[in-house]
Amino acid sequence: MPTPQQPSLIVRQKSPENIEFPFASLSDWLIPTELFFVRNHFASPDLDARDWRLRVGGAVERPIELDLDSIKAMRSTTFTAVVECAGNGRVYYEPPKEGLQWQNGAVGNAAWTGVLLREILEMAGVKRTAREVLLVGADSGVVDTNKKTASPGPIAFARSLPLEKAIADSTILAYSMNEEPLTRDHGYPLRAVVGGWFGMAWVKWITDITVVEQPFLGYWQARDYFRWERSLGEPRLVPLAEMEVKAQIARPVQGARLIAGQPYRIFGAAWSGEAAIRQVQVCTGDGRGWREGRLLETERPFAWRLWEYMWTPEEVGRFILRCRAIDGAGCVQPDLQRSDCESYAANWIVPVEVTVVPEPQTYEEEFVI
């Protein structure tokens, strides 16, 4: 049962299961696996590691097939990385957008252990003509039946990475999460970890890797998980890739009551794509503008940064709290939503309204969803 120390996960969809982390409960740098959000497009496949194999083919010199023990016998690597569903924050779009109505908990930071994708590709020998690396999961089904966007029958979840990202140190095939074997919902026995990229690139339950010589235009690359790009004048579709710079307030929650004259800790997390977080700024709506928040913990590439700002409200009334992140590439979290991101990449500032009261009062129990 949920407790104040460990609140319940939020079910956004029962079938397939899609579950959100209650972001207001954020306390630690690493999110425990049992509280980590779950994003599924189809039912989680029940795979037996004894029968499971990873097949590597396509534009390679030596197609190979590996079992889990062979992969675990390779040199391992562990790094901490934040993964955010590309639809995180979709509920804040105005007007509303289609899709799962995530609030701000479809994101999490975990320690991942596995092998560099590059080393598996080296075993197969990538040809000079290679352009992308296609990752295919064991989960499959029919999408959008009877709609214009319907899939051509049952399809697997599959996404490709540019070769340069596939061979980067930030891309691994993980078999462990937070020092424990992957759970079924988190991709057992093997999943991709693609540091700095939205979660749709972190393909779970991988069974096949295909090196391709042309851009992959599968369903999840060309019909879903894309945005509009206007660099050439007329808008064109490009697949989603890097996460956007973003900070979120975990506490206080929307509608909280604070006491005038008492210090309060404004607390949250911030992350970006390939660049590290350099600043988090906070505005409390008291006329003093943006002020510097304090970044916590040591900077780790591709992990999020927890942050805090101590605020002592001096006057009673309603206040609008805002935070914004700035990364090492100079990207600043925007004030307003953007029109070219379809229903994804909701990284604009989401304000939190609080009420400052003159003295402690007793209220009926409140529930925050």
Buried (B, 14 or more C-beta within 10 A) or exposed (E): EEEEEBBEBBEBBEEBBBBBBBBBBBEEBBBEBEBBBBBBBBEBBEBEBEEBEBBBBBBBEEEBEBBBEEBBEBEBBEBBBBBBBBBBBBBBBEEEBEBBBBBBBBBBBBBBBBBBBBBBBEBBBBEEEBBBBBBBBBBBBEBEEEEEEEBEEEBBBBBBBBBEBBBBEBBBBBBBBBEEBBBBBBBBBBBBBBBBBBBBBBBBBBBBBBBBEEEBEBBBBEBBBBBBEEEEEEEEEEBBBBBBBBBBBBBBEBEBEBBBEEEBEBBBBBBBBBBBBBBBBBBBBBEEEEEEBEBEEEEBBBBBBBBBBEBEBEEBEEBEBBBBBBBBEEBEBBEEBEEEBBBBBBBBBBEBEBBBBEEEEEEEEEEEE
